[in-house]
C-alpha cells in the first residue's frame, strides 16, 4: 500500500480514537467520508449471518435514508448476497467481500437485491468489512455503498478495507454502546438510526428514530448452495495471509 493510503488510514484512526463513548459511529462515518471517500457507511452489530450463536441483538447504525433501511429490513434482508454461503465464506476467511463478486454466483432473489433494490436507491456496488472485537469476539460489519458517480470498487478499496478492519477492532469493544447521556451533535449532523433485531425465531425490527415503525420479519431460510470462496487479488491474499498488523 502506498504511503499516501497509509496516511489516510491514520487520519481515520485518529478521529476514531478521539470519539467519546457512544459516539463512535457518527465519528467513523464522517472520517471514512472525508479521508477515504466512502460515503454513507453503516455499521451492523451482530449480523445474524455471521453471529451464528445468536447471543446478541442484531443492530444497524446508519444515517443513510431511514426509508431504505426500513425496506431492507421488511423485504430484502434474507436475499442479501452477503448472507449467502459464498458471502459468509468470504467474510469469515478474508474479512472483506464485495457485492459485485458475489453477484456472479447469486440466486435470482439475490440478483434482484442488487438489480432492483440497490439500483433503485442509487447503489451500484457494496463493500462489506468484518470488524471483530479482540476482547469479546463479537462480530460487526462495516458496509460501504458505491455508486457510479463516486466510482466503482477498485482493488485499492478492497486492500484498504482488508487493512482497516483489524485496525478498527479495538475501538468496537465498548465505544458503540450508547452512553447514559447522549452526546451532543452539531445541529447540521443528520440523526443516526438504530435498528434492533432481537435474537428470536420471530424477529422484530424497530426504528427508534421518529417516526417509529414496527416491522415483523419471517425466520431466515438457509442457503442450500455449497460454500465457495471468491478469489482475491494477489495484494489482498498477502493481506489475508499476514493477518492483522
Long-range contacts (C-beta under 8 A, 24 or more apart in sequence): 1-159, 1-160, 1-163, 5-156, 5-160, 8-35, 8-36, 8-160, 9-160, 9-163, 9-164, 9-167, 11-35, 12-36, 12-164, 13-167, 13-168, 16-168, 16-171, 17-171, 19-171, 19-175, 20-179, 20-183, 21-174, 21-175, 21-177, 21-179, 22-175, 22-176, 22-177, 22-178, 22-179, 22-182, 22-183, 23-175, 23-179, 23-183, 24-171, 24-172, 24-175, 24-176, 25-61, 25-176, 25-192, 26-63, 26-185, 26-189, 26-192, 28-142, 28-168, 29-63, 32-144, 36-160, 37-150, 37-151, 38-127, 38-144, 38-157, 39-145, 39-150, 40-64, 40-144, 40-145, 41-142, 41-143, 41-144, 41-145, 42-142, 42-143, 43-140, 43-141, 43-142, 43-143, 43-176, 44-140, 44-141, 44-143, 45-138, 45-140, 45-176, 46-138, 46-139, 46-140, 46-199, 47-83, 47-139, 47-140, 47-141, 48-83, 48-197, 48-199, 48-203, 48-220, 49-80, 49-82, 49-83, 49-87, 49-88, 49-220, 50-88, 50-91, 50-92, 50-130, 50-139, 50-141, 51-138, 51-139, 54-199, 55-199, 56-138, 56-199, 57-196, 57-197, 57-198, 57-199, 58-196, 58-197, 58-199, 58-203, 59-194, 59-195, 59-196, 59-197, 60-193, 60-194, 60-195, 61-176, 61-192, 61-193, 61-194, 62-192, 62-193, 62-195, 63-190, 63-191, 63-192, 63-193, 64-145, 65-121, 66-193, 66-207, 66-209, 68-121, 69-193, 69-195, 69-207, 70-207, 70-213, 70-215, 71-117, 72-117, 73-195, 73-197, 73-205, 73-215, 73-217, 74-205, 74-215, 74-217, 75-117, 76-113, 76-117, 77-217, 78-217, 78-220, 78-221, 79-109, 79-110, 79-112, 79-113, 80-110, 80-113, 81-106, 81-110, 81-113, 81-114, 82-126, 82-128, 82-141, 83-220, 83-223, 84-110, 84-223, 84-225, 85-223, 85-225, 85-226, 85-227, 85-228, 86-225, 86-227, 86-228, 86-229, 86-230, 87-128, 88-227, 89-227, 89-228, 89-229, 90-229, 90-230, 91-128, 91-130, 91-141, 92-130, 93-229, 93-240, 94-162, 94-229, 94-232, 94-236, 94-240, 95-129, 95-130, 95-161, 95-162, 95-165, 95-166, 95-240, 96-127, 96-128, 96-129, 96-130, 96-158, 96-161, 96-162, 96-165, 96-236, 97-127, 97-128, 97-230, 98-125, 98-126, 98-127, 98-128, 98-153, 98-158, 99-125, 99-126, 99-127, 99-128, 100-125, 100-152, 100-153, 101-230, 102-230, 104-230, 105-225, 105-228, 107-225, 118-145, 122-147, 123-147, 124-148, 124-152, 125-152, 125-153, 127-153, 127-157, 127-158, 127-161, 129-161, 129-162, 129-164, 129-165, 130-165, 131-165, 131-168, 131-169, 131-172, 132-165, 132-169, 133-169, 133-172, 133-173, 134-169, 134-170, 134-173, 135-173, 136-173, 138-172, 140-172, 140-176, 142-168, 155-233, 155-235, 155-236, 158-232, 158-233, 158-236, 159-233, 159-235, 159-236, 159-239, 162-236, 162-239, 162-240, 163-239, 163-245, 166-243, 166-244, 166-245, 167-244, 167-245, 169-244
